[in-house]
Amino acid sequence: MRAVVLCAGLGTRLRPLTNSWPKPAIPLLGQPLLRYTLAMLRGVGVQWVGINTHHLPKVMQAVASSESRRAGIQIELSHEPIIQGTAGGIRGFRNWLSDAPFLVLNGDILFSFPLAPLLQAHRDLGALATMALMSMPSGESYAAVETDAAGRIWRIAEKGTSDARPLQPWHFTGIHVLSPDIFDFMSKAGPEDINRDVYLRVIEKGLPLRGHTVEGYWSDLGTAARYLRTQDDLLSGRVSLAANADASPFDQAREELPGCWLRGPANIEGAKITGPAFFDEGARLLSPADAGPNVYLGPLAAAGPHTKLEHATVLDQTMLQPGENLMRAIAWGDKRLFSSDDSAPVCR
């Protein structure tokens, strides 16, 4: 089984984090987001993964190489000097994907629903592509994928058939199974989008494009608010990690206090901690300080005396100044990325 993980995006809404990491390489509780994805792929027998790069290619290549070795998966890298879009990213691996259906995943998501039923549905339905769909997340405005009662897709992002048949809107998870014949609907060269260009050509030709509904955890880490919400979900146990237990950030950690996790030596003596919280190797929370709930201190990160942290991330080797308050924010070096559910992120 083979797969493509799309990793070329710019991640503009997560700057300044994405000035240092491509989104799939950004640490989430101390490990690259890509680790979770590869564990899920390995769980359904994927042995080969294509990864496209554009933004910070050397960083993405290093992380992909390290994580693929850890997962025991072979990788093939395809660099795009000019970003080619989702379809162009897939097209770059055509020579490796011509003999069997393959998975495609966006590289900036965290999910915990099983992939095996999606693969089986694709085989049973005989579609050119089968998209993993779920109910639209509350409060979000993602473009809808619309299906009929039998699960056939007729409209994507308000484009497609104009027939008056009743259609149900769904959210596309960024995970799909494609048959090799899909390459016949792609342009020979140049940037294009798999959903808004290629799949619409399939719909226009009247050929089968299917949706398979899934239930379980899913998150897009494209903004500071979503990143922090995903961290909260991991810390609070709302993400099932049973299918990729060896990729769990808690695997090598110990629960020092109820809801307070330490990975390696960390100095938290005398601090007031409200779980859940996670302190990585060498982290220091200098007394008196107040941390939690939903706080992560990365390796060698430190929070000075009289600091207060809540729903916050302090990344590797970052030092919070004495008396600093970090609420619903990400700290990286001297940068602070603040966010809330009702306002746009603010970088200071």
JOCOR-V752791 format. One record per helix or strand of 3 or more residues. SS is the DSSP state (helix for helix, strand for strand). FROM is the first residue (numbers start at 1). TO is the last residue. If there is no record, write none. Layout:
SS FROM TO
SS FROM TO
//
This chain:
strand 2 6
helix 12 14
helix 17 19
helix 23 25
helix 33 42
strand 48 53
helix 57 71
strand 74 79
helix 85 91
helix 94 96
strand 102 106
strand 109 111
helix 116 125
strand 129 134
strand 144 147
strand 152 156
strand 168 178
helix 180 185
helix 194 204
strand 209 213
strand 218 220
helix 224 235
helix 242 247
strand 254 257
strand 260 262
strand 277 279
strand 295 297
strand 308 314
strand 325 332
strand 335 340
strand 343 347
//
